[in-house]
Amino acid sequence: MLYQISRFIEQWFSSFKTGSEAFGVGFWNPLTWIIAFIIAFLIVYIIRGMGKSEYKEKTEQTKVFLSGNPEAEKEKMHVKASNVYWGFLETLKWLYKGLDKMHNGNVSDYVLWFVIILGVALLLIGGI
């Protein structure tokens, strides 16, 4: 029985040959993909339909939950990048001070540094 099922699947797939077997990899059949997307859409639609219908717009349900705290103004809620990376910047302050001295805004200097570092990296990779 299992052998018959596997033969059926093999014959079904072989009926959709599109030339990808010439490369030895891949399978492409638009009809199969369309059917797969339709099935996936139906599964998602059914799962979505099982959700609660108690939701009401423009009520307390739509407000952001902040552990019981009231929502402040957007400007006060925004987390600045300096706050997010504070520990990282504080730890590497010595490095940033050194890099800040080298920073002059000239693009050709940055390209030169890029070429030098790329050359060193290629030498290291080639030497390994």
C-alpha positions as CSV (number, residue, x, y, z in Angstrom):
1,M,0.0,0.0,0.0
2,L,2.8,2.4,1.0
3,Y,4.6,1.5,-2.2
4,Q,1.6,2.4,-4.3
5,I,1.2,5.8,-2.6
6,S,4.8,6.6,-3.2
7,R,4.6,5.6,-6.8
8,F,1.5,7.7,-7.2
9,I,3.3,10.8,-5.8
10,E,6.3,10.1,-7.9
11,Q,4.2,9.9,-11.1
12,W,2.2,13.0,-10.1
13,F,5.5,15.0,-9.6
14,S,7.0,13.6,-12.8
15,S,4.0,14.8,-14.8
16,F,4.9,18.4,-13.9
17,K,8.5,18.3,-15.3
18,T,9.4,21.8,-16.5
19,G,13.1,21.5,-17.4
20,S,14.5,22.1,-13.9
21,E,15.6,18.4,-13.8
22,A,18.2,19.4,-16.4
23,F,20.0,21.3,-13.6
24,G,19.4,18.5,-11.1
25,V,17.9,20.8,-8.4
26,G,14.6,22.5,-7.8
27,F,11.0,22.1,-8.7
28,W,8.8,24.7,-10.2
29,N,5.2,24.3,-11.2
30,P,3.0,27.4,-11.1
31,L,-0.2,25.3,-10.6
32,T,1.3,23.5,-7.6
33,W,2.3,26.8,-6.0
34,I,-1.1,28.4,-6.6
35,I,-2.8,25.4,-5.0
36,A,-0.4,25.6,-2.0
37,F,-1.1,29.3,-1.6
38,I,-4.8,28.8,-1.7
39,I,-4.6,26.0,0.9
40,A,-2.4,28.2,3.1
41,F,-4.8,31.1,2.8
42,L,-7.8,28.9,3.7
43,I,-6.0,27.6,6.8
44,V,-5.1,31.1,7.9
45,Y,-8.7,32.3,7.2
46,I,-10.2,29.5,9.2
47,I,-7.8,30.1,12.2
48,R,-8.6,33.8,12.0
49,G,-12.3,33.1,12.0
50,M,-12.0,31.2,15.3
51,G,-10.9,34.4,17.0
52,K,-13.0,36.3,19.5
53,S,-15.7,38.5,18.1
54,E,-15.9,40.7,21.3
55,Y,-13.4,43.3,19.9
56,K,-14.8,46.8,19.6
57,E,-13.0,49.7,18.0
58,K,-12.6,53.1,19.7
59,T,-13.0,51.6,23.2
60,E,-10.6,50.7,26.1
61,Q,-9.6,47.6,24.1
62,T,-7.7,49.6,21.6
63,K,-5.4,51.4,24.1
64,V,-1.8,50.3,24.6
65,F,-1.2,48.3,27.8
66,L,1.8,49.7,29.7
67,S,1.5,47.6,32.9
68,G,-1.3,49.7,34.2
69,N,0.4,53.1,33.6
70,P,-1.3,55.7,31.5
71,E,0.1,56.3,28.0
72,A,2.2,59.5,27.9
73,E,2.7,61.8,24.9
74,K,4.6,60.3,22.0
75,E,7.6,62.6,22.5
76,K,8.0,61.3,26.1
77,M,7.5,57.7,25.1
78,H,10.2,57.8,22.4
79,V,13.4,56.1,23.5
80,K,16.4,58.0,22.1
81,A,19.3,56.1,20.5
82,S,21.7,57.6,23.0
83,N,19.7,55.9,25.8
84,V,19.5,52.6,24.0
85,Y,23.3,52.4,23.3
86,W,24.4,54.1,26.5
87,G,26.2,51.1,27.9
88,F,27.8,50.2,24.6
89,L,29.0,53.8,24.1
90,E,30.2,54.2,27.7
91,T,32.2,51.0,27.5
92,L,33.9,51.9,24.2
93,K,34.4,55.6,25.0
94,W,38.2,55.3,24.6
95,L,37.7,53.8,21.1
96,Y,35.2,56.5,20.0
97,K,37.5,59.3,21.2
98,G,40.3,57.9,19.1
99,L,38.1,57.5,16.0
100,D,36.6,60.9,16.5
101,K,40.1,62.5,16.2
102,M,40.6,60.6,12.9
103,H,37.3,61.7,11.5
104,N,37.6,64.5,9.1
105,G,34.7,64.0,6.7
106,N,36.8,63.4,3.6
107,V,35.4,60.4,1.7
108,S,38.7,59.5,0.0
109,D,40.2,58.9,3.5
110,Y,37.5,56.5,4.3
111,V,37.9,54.7,1.0
112,L,41.7,54.5,1.7
113,W,41.0,52.9,5.1
114,F,38.5,50.5,3.5
115,V,41.1,49.4,0.9
116,I,43.8,49.0,3.5
117,I,41.6,46.9,5.9
118,L,40.3,44.8,2.9
119,G,43.9,44.2,1.8
120,V,44.9,43.1,5.3
121,A,41.9,40.9,5.6
122,L,42.6,39.2,2.2
123,L,46.3,38.7,3.2
124,L,45.1,37.0,6.4
125,I,42.6,34.9,4.6
126,G,45.1,33.9,1.9
127,G,47.8,33.1,4.5
128,I,45.5,30.7,6.3
